[in-house]
């Protein structure tokens, strides 16, 4: 590697061509970055003599000696955003100088172009000093050649930023801009192919530009180390088609896709800002081009499944019923289920389940998520629930095994029962719930072949929201009108859809029912039962709420396998059939009594807490151990499974055991030697329980 400081304009002036490799991201600077650069250039132009401004590094591969030519073709590894942006600024400056030939005394438009934009003596592609990737190549050529962009083209960042600089440059500031450009410096970093590791250098660069996404880093890591022909083939066959699948959603969704893909393939949920590191670990041992290609082929396959799940509007899935089912899930915002659904979709394409079974599973996921929302069960455990769900599927009994997995969940992971769901559905304030439009849309369109576009209607309170109810409404409700309004106003029994919200307003019930466009004159099915009521009072609201709750049970049904059907899916009552508490000699006498008290307190945290007796310790777990107990002669040594930095320990009872060899799981150790410390220790154990249930 050769690194040196260089003046930017002199660096560009030599005869060379910079090429952006196909694996690099497209040009992505926006107006904010261009504005900052332009401001910096103006500032340095007014600085004292000799002052300069550092704009970052340009890292590239030098041409092999035996391939040397009159115009060396250099592959930029880092710095393409800055080089491209400065090229656009120089192109805009050259255009302005061409319009005003005497504007800059020391140079001309021709010199600006031939020094910094073109290799004047060359033809064809070698004529351009900078050659961008597939998506931006033509846009830059059009700018440099003075061509207008096609009228149907969506403007690229290349064209947008060029136009931005054209607006910022004026006859008044052009001299200052050119003076500032002459004071820009870079670190010129030339790599030697076969000697320097471009990926390690790339990762260590502290770029001042727009941060790379996890997807950018993954693409560079996978392709950068390959031979050029292999790079091109892998990019053209796998990566570029993935970008096309996502379309305009690529930048916003691709990192999340890789996160969900890794969850499927590894069983572990990486942090969204750690996807690149996790993917590198996943690829460990896949160093050959053949192994890399196999991994990319699989990633491409799952990308095709992912867009069917999270972007149903793109219609990659041709079956309308499946597409609608996933569209409903999207409205529900059930994104935590995506890793599991990726597995289901893959199994569907591999013919492990039929389309009808696929639909059943998707609707079961929808019902599980929605019932839990209605019943107010915290959602922070859902990502782990769905990450582990695929391991419970039996492909020869697909739907039944999924139903059993849901039905056997208890406590905070439970599938709410019909009784719980019915009660909460009728009683809860559904108007102020974020899913109210989804809820009403599903109620209205369930069983319809021609769906009603619910988003074109507004939500109507049959009994008005106005605290100062009219005399007609108070008489309608009776003497207990205020309690009825407060208790039932936002419940499902009092909510409907209308296209005449302003017309109905706070009008009396009879008017709302009979007026043109009112409840009796409405194509909305939700209004049919309202139109049949003679009076809108507490009984009518309850009656409608009960009817809609019964309908909701059909739309979002719970699995209902018999005990005989569930039996094969139940876990054995014993832990592992080998180890028993009696094996621990120290659990006799006082330590045994202390352990019994501790055990009772831990199991009482939640019905989902399970105990497992291991050879050297006793584990208490949800999906994962949260506290492990090693019985000792004079104390119980506890391992709490959460990061040491997360523990709140006002009495300083805990010890950081990261990196130390201990039986048990976790970074936190605490001893329990006395009944007097039981409350304080349980305070710490509860934190480990909460951390495991939330992460």
For each residue, the residues with C-beta under 8 A, 3 or more apart:
1: 189 190 191 192 195 196 201
2: 62 188 189 190 192
3: 187 188 189 190
4: 187 188
5: 185 186 187 188
6: 10 11 185 186 187 188
7: 10 11 182 184 185
8: 11 12 55 86 181 184 185 186
9: 12 13 115 116 181 182 184
10: 6 7 13 14
11: 6 7 8 14 58 186 188
12: 8 9 86 115 116 129
13: 9 10 115 116
14: 10 11
15: 70 71 72 119 121
16: 71 72 73 74 119 129
17: 71 72 73 74 119 125 126 128 129 130 131
18: 60 74 76 83 129 130 131
19: 73 74 75 76 131
20: 24 75 76 80 84 130 131 132 133
21: 24 75 76 77 133 223 224 231
22: 133 134 223 231 232 235 236
23: 219 220 222 223 224 231 235 239
24: 20 21 76 80 133 216 220
25: 28 212 213 216 219
26: 132 133 135 136 157
27: 80 81 84 132 136 156 157 158
28: 25 81 157 210 251
29: 33 34 81 84 85 157 161 209 210
30: 33 34 157 161 210
31: 34 35 160 161 164
32: 35 36
33: 29 30 36 37 81 85 209 210
34: 29 30 31 37 38 85 161 164 165
35: 31 32 38 39 164
36: 32 33 39 40
37: 33 34 40 41 55 82 85 86 89
38: 34 35 41 42 89 165 168 177
39: 35 36 42 43
40: 36 37 43 44 53 55 180
41: 37 38 44 45 53 89 177 180 181 184
42: 38 39 45 46 173 176 177 180
43: 39 40 46 47 53 180
44: 40 41 47 51 52 53 180 183 184
45: 41 42 176 177 179 180 183
46: 42 43 176
47: 43 44 51 53 183
48: 51
49:
50:
51: 44 47 48 183
52: 44 183 184 185
53: 40 41 43 44 47 180 183 184 185
54: 185 186 187
55: 8 37 40 82 86 184 185 186 208
56: 79 82 186 187 207 208 209
57: 78 79 186 187 188 189 205 207
58: 11 76 78 79 82 83 186 187 188 189
59: 76 77 78 79 189 191 198 201 202 205
60: 18 74 75 76 77 79 189 190 191
61: 74 75 77 190 191 192 193 198
62: 2 72 74 190 191 192 193
63: 67 68 69 72 73 74
64: 67 68 193
65: 68
66:
67: 63 64
68: 63 64 65 72
69: 63 72 73
70: 15 122
71: 15 16 17 119 122 126
72: 15 16 17 62 63 68 69
73: 16 17 19 63 69
74: 16 17 18 19 60 61 62 63
75: 19 20 21 60 61
76: 18 19 20 21 24 58 59 60 79 80 83
77: 21 59 60 61 191 198 201 202 224
78: 57 58 59 189 201 202 205 207
79: 56 57 58 59 60 76 82 83 186 207
80: 20 24 27 76 83 84 132
81: 27 28 29 33 84 85 207 209 210
82: 37 55 56 58 79 85 86 186 209
83: 18 58 76 79 80 86 87 130
84: 20 27 29 80 81 87 88 130 132 136 140 158
85: 29 33 34 37 81 82 88 89 161
86: 8 12 37 55 82 83 89 90 181 184
87: 83 84 90 91 116 117 129 130 140
88: 84 85 91 92 143 158 161 162 165
89: 37 38 41 85 86 92 93 165 177 181
90: 86 87 93 94 112 116 117 181
91: 87 88 94 95 117 143 144 162 165
92: 88 89 95 96 162 165 166 169
93: 89 90 96 97 112 165 169 174 177 178 181
94: 90 91 97 98 109 112 113 117
95: 91 92 98 99 109 146 166
96: 92 93 99 100 103 166 169 170 171 174
97: 93 94 100 101 103 104 107 108 109 112 174
98: 94 95 101 109
99: 95 96
100: 96 97 103 171 174
101: 97 98 108 109
102: 105
103: 96 97 100 171 174 175
104: 97 107 108 174 175 178
105: 102
106: 178
107: 97 104 111 112 178
108: 97 101 104 111 112
109: 94 95 97 98 101 112 113
110: 113 114
111: 107 108 114 115
112: 90 93 94 97 107 108 109 115 116 117
113: 94 109 110 116 117 118 120
114: 110 111 117 118 120
115: 9 12 13 111 112
116: 9 12 13 87 90 112 113 129
117: 87 90 91 94 112 113 114 128 129 130 144
118: 113 114 122 127 128 129 144
119: 15 16 17 71 122 126 127 128 129
120: 113 114
121: 15
122: 70 71 118 119 126 127
123: 126 127
124: 127
125: 17 128 131
126: 17 71 119 122 123
127: 118 119 122 123 124
128: 17 117 118 119 125 131 140 141 144
129: 12 16 17 18 87 116 117 118 119
130: 17 18 20 83 84 87 117 140
131: 17 18 19 20 125 128 137 140
132: 20 26 27 80 84 135 136 137 139 140 158
133: 20 21 22 24 26 136 137
134: 22 137 240
135: 26 132 156
136: 26 27 84 132 133 139 140 156 157 158
137: 131 132 133 134 140 141
138: 141 142
139: 132 136 142 143 149 156 158 159
140: 84 87 128 130 131 132 136 137 143 144 158
141: 128 137 138 144 145 147
142: 138 139 145 147 148 149 159
143: 88 91 139 140 146 147 158 159 162
144: 91 117 118 128 140 141
145: 141 142
146: 95 143
147: 141 142 143
148: 142
149: 139 142 153 155 159
150: 153
151:
152:
153: 149 150 156
154:
155: 149 159 160
156: 27 135 136 139 153 159 160
157: 26 27 28 29 30 136 160 161
158: 27 84 88 132 136 139 140 143 161 162
159: 139 142 143 149 155 156 162 163
160: 31 155 156 157 163 164
161: 29 30 31 34 85 88 157 158 164 165
162: 88 91 92 143 158 159 165 166
163: 159 160 166 167
164: 31 34 35 160 161 167 168
165: 34 38 88 89 91 92 93 161 162 168 169
166: 92 95 96 162 163 169
167: 163 164
168: 38 164 165 173
169: 92 93 96 165 166 173 174 177
170: 96 173 174
171: 96 100 103 174
172:
173: 42 168 169 170 176 177
174: 93 96 97 100 103 104 169 170 171 177 178
175: 103 104 178 179
176: 42 45 46 173 179 180
177: 38 41 42 45 89 93 169 173 174 180 181
178: 93 104 106 107 174 175 181 182
179: 45 175 176 182 183
180: 40 41 42 43 44 45 53 176 177 183 184
181: 8 9 41 86 89 90 93 177 178 184
182: 7 9 178 179
183: 44 45 47 51 52 53 179 180
184: 7 8 9 41 44 52 53 55 86 180 181
185: 5 6 7 8 52 53 54 55
186: 5 6 8 11 54 55 56 57 58 79 82
187: 3 4 5 6 54 56 57 58
188: 2 3 4 5 6 11 57 58
189: 1 2 3 57 58 59 60 78 201
190: 1 2 3 60 61 62
191: 1 59 60 61 62 77 195 196 198 201
192: 1 2 61 62 195 196
193: 61 62 64 196
194:
195: 1 191 192
196: 1 191 192 193 201
197: 200 201
198: 59 61 77 191 201 202 224 225
199: 202 203 220 221 224 225
200: 197 203 204
201: 1 59 77 78 189 191 196 197 198 204 205
202: 59 77 78 198 199 205 220 224
203: 199 200 217
204: 200 201
205: 57 59 78 201 202
206:
207: 56 57 78 79 81 211 212
208: 55 56
209: 29 33 56 81 82
210: 28 29 30 33 81
211: 207
212: 25 207 216 217 220
213: 25 216 217 251 254 255
214: 217 218 255 258 272 273 275 276 279
215: 218 219 250 254 255 258
216: 24 25 212 213 219 220
217: 203 212 213 214 220 221 276
218: 214 215 221 222 258 275 276 279
219: 23 25 215 216 222 223 239
220: 23 24 199 202 212 216 217 223 224
221: 199 217 218 224 225 276 279 280 283
222: 23 218 219 226 234 239 283 292 295 296
223: 21 22 23 219 220 226 231 234 235 239
224: 21 23 77 198 199 202 220 221 231
225: 198 199 221
226: 222 223 230 231 234 289 292
227: 230 231 289
228: 231 232
229: 232 233
230: 226 227 233 234 289
231: 21 22 23 223 224 226 227 228 234 235
232: 22 228 229 235 236
233: 229 230 236 237
234: 222 223 226 230 231 237 238 239 292 293 296
235: 22 23 223 231 232 238 239 240
236: 22 232 233 240
237: 233 234 241 296
238: 234 235 241 242 293 296 297 299 300
239: 23 219 222 223 234 235 242 243 296 300
240: 134 235 236 243 244
241: 237 238 244 245 300
242: 238 239 245 246 254 299 300 303
243: 239 240 246 250 254
244: 240 241 247
245: 241 242 303 304 307 316
246: 242 243 249 250 253 254 257 303 307 311
247: 244 250 314
248:
249: 246 252 253 311
250: 215 243 246 247 253 254
251: 28 213 254
252: 249
253: 246 249 250 256 257 310 311
254: 213 215 242 243 246 250 251 257 258
255: 213 214 215 258 259 272 275
256: 253 259 260 272 335
257: 246 253 254 260 261 302 303 306 310
258: 214 215 218 254 255 261 262 275 279 299
259: 255 256 262 263 269 270 272 275
260: 256 257 263 264 306 338 339 342
261: 257 258 264 265 299 302 303 306 339 342
262: 258 259 265 266 268 270 275 278 279 282
263: 259 260 266 267 268 269 270 339 387
264: 260 261 302 339 342 343 390
265: 261 262 282
266: 262 263 278 282
267: 263 387 388 391
268: 262 263 278 387
269: 259 263 339 383 384 387
270: 259 262 263 274 275 277 278
271: 274 275
272: 214 255 256 259 275
273: 214
274: 270 271 277 278
275: 214 218 255 258 259 262 270 271 272 278 279
276: 214 217 218 221 279 280
277: 270 274 280 281
278: 262 266 268 270 274 275 281 282
279: 214 218 221 258 262 275 276 282 283
280: 221 276 277 283 284
281: 277 278 284
282: 262 265 266 278 279 295
283: 221 222 279 280 286 292 295
284: 280 281
285: 291
286: 283 291 292 294 295
287: 291 292
288: 291 292
289: 226 227 230 292 293
290: 293 294
291: 285 286 287 288 294 295
292: 222 226 234 283 286 287 288 289 295 296
293: 234 238 289 290 296 297
294: 286 290 291 297 298
295: 222 282 283 286 291 292 298 299
296: 222 234 237 238 239 292 293 299 300
297: 238 293 294 300 301
298: 294 295 301 302
299: 238 242 258 261 295 296 302 303
300: 238 239 241 242 296 297 303 304
301: 297 298 304 305 346
302: 257 261 264 298 299 305 306 342 346
303: 242 245 246 257 261 299 300 306 307
304: 245 300 301 307 308 316
305: 301 302 308 309 342 345 346 349
306: 257 260 261 302 303 309 310 338 342
307: 245 246 303 304 310 311 314 316
308: 304 305 311 312 316 317 322 323 326 345
309: 305 306 312 326 329 338 341 342 345
310: 253 257 306 307 326 330 335 338
311: 246 249 253 307 308 314 316
312: 308 309 315 317 323 324 326 327 330
313: 327
314: 247 307 311
315: 312 318 323
316: 245 304 307 308 311
317: 308 312 322 323 326
318: 315 323
319: 322 323 355
320: 323 324
321: 324 325 355 359
322: 308 317 319 325 326 355 358 359 362
323: 308 312 315 317 318 319 320 326 327
324: 312 320 321 327 328
325: 321 322 328 329 359 362 363 366
326: 308 309 310 312 317 322 323 329 330 362
327: 312 313 323 324 330 331
328: 324 325 331 332 366 438 442
329: 309 325 326 332 334 337 341 362 365 366 369
330: 310 312 326 327 333 334
331: 327 328 435 437 438 441
332: 328 329 366 369 370 435 438
333: 330 435
334: 329 330 337 365 366 369
335: 256 310 338
336: 369 379 382 383 385 386
337: 329 334 340 341 365 369 382 386
338: 260 306 309 310 335 341 342 386
339: 260 261 263 264 269 342 343 386 387 390
340: 337 343 344 365 386 387 389 390
341: 309 329 337 338 344 345 362 365
342: 260 261 264 302 305 306 309 338 339 345 346
343: 264 339 340 346 347 390 393
344: 340 341 347 348 353 358 361 362 390
345: 305 308 309 341 342 348 349 358
346: 301 302 305 342 343 349 350
347: 343 344 350 352 353 393 395 398
348: 344 345 351 352 353 355 358
349: 305 345 346
350: 346 347
351: 348
352: 347 348 395 398
353: 344 347 348 357 358 361 395 398 399
354: 357 358
355: 319 321 322 348 358 359
356: 359 360
357: 353 354 360 361 398 399
358: 322 344 345 348 353 354 355 361 362
359: 321 322 325 355 356 362 363
360: 356 357 363 364 399
361: 344 353 357 358 364 365 398 399 402
362: 322 325 326 329 341 344 358 359 365 366
363: 325 359 360 366 367
364: 360 361 367 368 399 402 403 406 559
365: 329 334 337 340 341 361 362 368 369 386
366: 325 328 329 332 334 362 363 369 370 556
367: 363 364 370 371 415 555 556 557 558
368: 364 365 371 372 406 415
369: 329 332 334 336 337 365 366 372 373 379 382
370: 332 366 367 373 374 435 439 556
371: 367 368 374 375 415 416 421 556 558
372: 368 369 375 377 379 382 415 416
373: 369 370 376 377 379 433 435
374: 370 371 416 421 424 425 428
375: 371 372 416 420 421 424
376: 373 424 428
377: 372 373 412 414 416
378: 381 412
379: 336 369 372 373 382
380: 383 693 694
381: 378 384 385 412 413 693 694
382: 336 337 369 372 379 385 386
383: 269 336 380 386 387
384: 269 381 387 388 623 695
385: 336 381 382 388 389 409 413
386: 336 337 338 339 340 365 382 383 389
387: 263 267 268 269 339 340 383 384 390
388: 267 384 385 391 392 623
389: 340 385 386 392 393 402 405
390: 264 339 340 343 344 387 393
391: 267 388
392: 388 389 401 402 404 405 569
393: 343 347 389 390 398 401 402 405
394: 397 398 400 401
395: 347 352 353 398
396:
397: 394 400 401
398: 347 352 353 357 361 393 394 395 401 402
399: 353 357 360 361 364 402 403
400: 394 397 403 404 561 565
401: 392 393 394 397 398 404 405 569
402: 361 364 389 392 393 398 399 405 406
403: 364 399 400 406 407 559 561
404: 392 400 401 407 408 559 561 565 566 568 569
405: 389 392 393 401 402 408 409 569
406: 364 368 402 403 409 415 558 559
407: 403 404 415 558 559 560 561 566
408: 404 405 566 569 570
409: 385 405 406 413 414 415
410: 413 414 607 608
411: 414 606 607 608
412: 377 378 381 606 608 693
413: 381 385 409 410 608
414: 377 409 410 411
415: 367 368 371 372 406 407 409 558 559
416: 371 372 374 375 377 420 421 424 558
417: 420 421 558
418: 421 422 553 558
419: 422 423
420: 375 416 417 423 424
421: 371 374 375 416 417 418 424 425 549 552 553 556 558
422: 418 419 425 426 549 550 552 553
423: 419 420 426 427
424: 374 375 376 416 420 421 427 428
425: 374 421 422 428 430 492 545 548 549 552
426: 422 423 491 492 493 542 545 546 548 549
427: 423 424 491
428: 374 376 424 425 433 491
429: 432 433 490 491
430: 425 433 436 439 490 491 492 495
431: 436 459 461 489 490 495
432: 429 436 490
433: 373 428 429 430 436 439
434:
435: 331 332 333 370 373 438 439
436: 430 431 432 433 439 440 459 495
437: 331 440 441 454 455 459
438: 328 331 332 435 441 442
439: 370 430 433 435 436 442 443 492
440: 436 437 443 444 454 459 495 497 526
441: 331 437 438 444 445 454 455
442: 328 438 439 445 446 555 556
443: 439 440 446 526 548 551 552 555
444: 440 441 448 452 454 497 524 525 526
445: 441 442 448 451 452 454
446: 442 443 551 554 555
447:
448: 444 445 451 452 525
449:
450:
451: 445 448
452: 444 445 448 457 523 524 525
453: 456 457
454: 437 440 441 444 445 457 497
455: 437 441
456: 453 499
457: 452 453 454 497 498 499 524
458: 497 498 499 501
459: 431 436 437 440 495 496 497 501
460: 495 496 497 498 501 504
461: 431 464 465 489 490 494 495
462: 494 495 496 509 512 519 530 536 541
463: 473 477 484 485 488 489 494 536 541
464: 461 469 473 505 506
465: 461 489
466: 469 470 506
467: 485
468:
469: 464 466 473 474 477 481 485 506
470: 466 473 474 506 508
471: 474 475
472: 475 476 508
473: 463 464 469 470 476 477 481 506 508 509
474: 469 470 471 477 481
475: 471 472 478
476: 472 473 481 508 509 535 536 537
477: 463 469 473 474 480 481 484 485 536 537 538
478: 475 481 484 537 538
479:
480: 477 483 484 538
481: 469 473 474 476 477 478 484 485
482: 485 486
483: 480 486 487
484: 463 477 478 480 481 487 488 537 538 541
485: 463 467 469 477 481 482 488 489
486: 482 483 489
487: 483 484 491
488: 463 484 485 491 493 494 538 541 542 545
489: 431 461 463 465 485 486 494
490: 429 430 431 432 461 494 495
491: 426 427 428 429 430 487 488 494 495 541 545
492: 425 426 430 439 495 544 545 548 549
493: 426 488 540 541 542 543 544 545 546 548
494: 461 462 463 488 489 490 491 541 544
495: 430 431 436 440 459 460 461 462 490 491 492
496: 459 460 462 519 524 526 527 530
497: 440 444 454 457 458 459 460 524 526 527
498: 457 458 460 501 504 517 519 522 524 527
499: 456 457 458 517
500: 503 504 515 517 518
501: 458 459 460 498 504 505
502: 505
503: 500 515 517
504: 460 498 500 501 507 511 512 515 518
505: 464 501 502
506: 464 466 469 470 473
507: 504 511 512 515
508: 470 472 473 476 511 512
509: 462 473 476 512 513 533 535 536
510: 513 514
511: 504 507 508 514 515 518
512: 462 504 507 508 509 515 518 519
513: 509 510 518 519 520 530 531 533
514: 510 511 518 520 521
515: 500 503 504 507 511 512 518 521
516: 521
517: 498 499 500 503 521 522
518: 500 504 511 512 513 514 515 521 522
519: 462 496 498 512 513 522 527 530 531
520: 513 514 527 531
521: 514 515 516 517 518
522: 498 517 518 519 527 531
523: 452
524: 444 452 457 496 497 498 527
525: 444 448 452 528
526: 440 443 444 496 497 529 530 548
527: 496 497 498 519 520 522 524 530 531
528: 525 531 532
529: 526 532 533 544 547
530: 462 496 513 519 526 527 533 536 544
531: 513 519 520 522 527 528
532: 528 529
533: 509 513 529 530 536 540 543 544
534:
535: 476 509 540
536: 462 463 476 477 509 530 533 540 541
537: 476 477 478 484 540 541
538: 477 478 480 484 488 541 542
539: 542 543
540: 493 533 535 536 537 543 544
541: 462 463 484 488 491 493 494 536 537 538 544 545
542: 426 488 493 538 539 545 546
543: 493 533 539 540 546 547
544: 492 493 494 529 530 533 540 541 547 548
545: 425 426 488 491 492 493 541 542 548 549
546: 426 493 542 543 549 550
547: 529 543 544 550 551
548: 425 426 443 492 493 526 544 545 551 552
549: 421 422 425 426 492 545 546 552 553
550: 422 546 547 553 554
551: 443 446 547 548 554 555
552: 421 422 425 443 548 549 555 556
553: 418 421 422 549 550 556 557
554: 446 550 551 557
555: 367 442 443 446 551 552
556: 366 367 370 371 421 442 552 553
557: 367 553 554 560
558: 367 371 406 407 415 416 417 418 421
559: 364 403 404 406 407 415
560: 407 557
561: 400 403 404 407 565 566
562: 565 566
563: 566 567
564: 567
565: 400 404 561 562 568
566: 404 407 408 561 562 563 569 570
567: 563 564 570
568: 404 565
569: 392 401 404 405 408 566
570: 408 566 567
571:
572: 577
573:
574: 577
575: 579 611 612 613
576: 579 612 613 614
577: 572 574
578:
579: 575 576 583 613 614 615
580: 583 613
581: 584 587 613 618
582: 587
583: 579 580 613
584: 581 587 618 631
585: 588
586: 591 631 632 633
587: 581 582 584 591 592 595 631
588: 585 591 592
589: 592 593
590: 593 594
591: 586 587 588 594 595 631 632 633 634 635 636
592: 587 588 589 595 596
593: 589 590 596 597
594: 590 591 597 598 636 672 673 674 675 678
595: 587 591 592 598 599 618 629 631 636
596: 592 593 599 600
597: 593 594 600 601 675 678
598: 594 595 601 602 629 636 672 678 681 682
599: 595 596 602 603 611 618
600: 596 597 603 604
601: 597 598 604 605 678 682 685
602: 598 599 605 609 620 627 682 685
603: 599 600 609 611 620
604: 600 601
605: 601 602 609 685 686 689
606: 411 412 609 622 689
607: 410 411
608: 410 411 412 413 622
609: 602 603 605 606 620 621 622 689
610: 620 621 622
611: 575 599 603 618 619 620 621
612: 575 576 618 619 620 621
613: 575 576 579 580 581 583 618 619
614: 576 579 617 618 619 628
615: 579
616: 630 663
617: 614 628 629 630 639 663 664
618: 581 584 595 599 611 612 613 614 628 629 631
619: 611 612 613 614 625 627 628 629 664 665
620: 602 603 609 610 611 612 625 626 627 628 629
621: 609 610 611 612 624 625 626
622: 606 608 609 610 626 689 692 693
623: 384 388 692
624: 621 641 665 692
625: 619 620 621 628 641 664 665 666 692
626: 620 621 622 640 641 642 685 688 689 691 692
627: 602 619 620 638 639 640 641 666 685 688 689
628: 614 617 618 619 620 625 638 639 641 663 664 665 666
629: 595 598 617 618 619 620 636 637 638 664
630: 616 617 636 637 638 639 663 664
631: 584 586 587 591 595 618 636
632: 586 591 635 636 637
633: 586 591
634: 591 673
635: 591 632 671 672 673
636: 591 594 595 598 629 630 631 632 671 672 673
637: 629 630 632 664 669 671
638: 627 628 629 630 664 669 670 671 672 681 685
639: 617 627 628 630 657 662 663 664 665 666 668 669
640: 626 627 647 654 666 667 668 669 670 684 685 687 688
641: 624 625 626 627 628 665 666 667 668 688 691 692
642: 626 646 647 666 667 668 687 688 691 692
643: 646 647 667 691
644: 647 654 656 658 667 668
645:
646: 642 643 687 691
647: 640 642 643 644 654 668 684 687
648: 687
649: 652 653 654 684
650:
651: 680
652: 649
653: 649 670 671 677 680 681 684
654: 640 644 647 649 668 669 670 684
655: 668 669 670
656: 644 667 668 669
657: 639 660 662 666 667 668 669
658: 644 667
659:
660: 657
661:
662: 639 657 669
663: 616 617 628 630 639
664: 617 619 625 628 629 630 637 638 639
665: 619 624 625 628 639 641
666: 625 627 628 639 640 641 642 657 669 688
667: 640 641 642 643 644 656 657 658
668: 639 640 641 642 644 647 654 655 656 657 684 688
669: 637 638 639 640 654 655 656 657 662 666
670: 638 640 653 654 655 681 684
671: 635 636 637 638 653
672: 594 598 635 636 638 677 678 681
673: 594 634 635 636 677
674: 594 677 678
675: 594 597 678
676:
677: 653 672 673 674 680 681
678: 594 597 598 601 672 674 675 681 682
679: 682 683
680: 651 653 677 683 684
681: 598 638 653 670 672 677 678 684 685
682: 598 601 602 678 679 685 686
683: 679 680 686 687
684: 640 647 649 653 654 668 670 680 681 687 688
685: 601 602 605 626 627 638 640 681 682 688 689
686: 605 682 683 689 690
687: 640 642 646 647 648 683 684 690 691
688: 626 627 640 641 642 666 668 684 685 691 692
689: 605 606 609 622 626 627 685 686 692 693
690: 686 687 693 694
691: 626 641 642 643 646 687 688 694 695
692: 622 623 624 625 626 641 642 688 689 695
693: 380 381 412 622 689 690
694: 380 381 690 691
695: 384 691 692
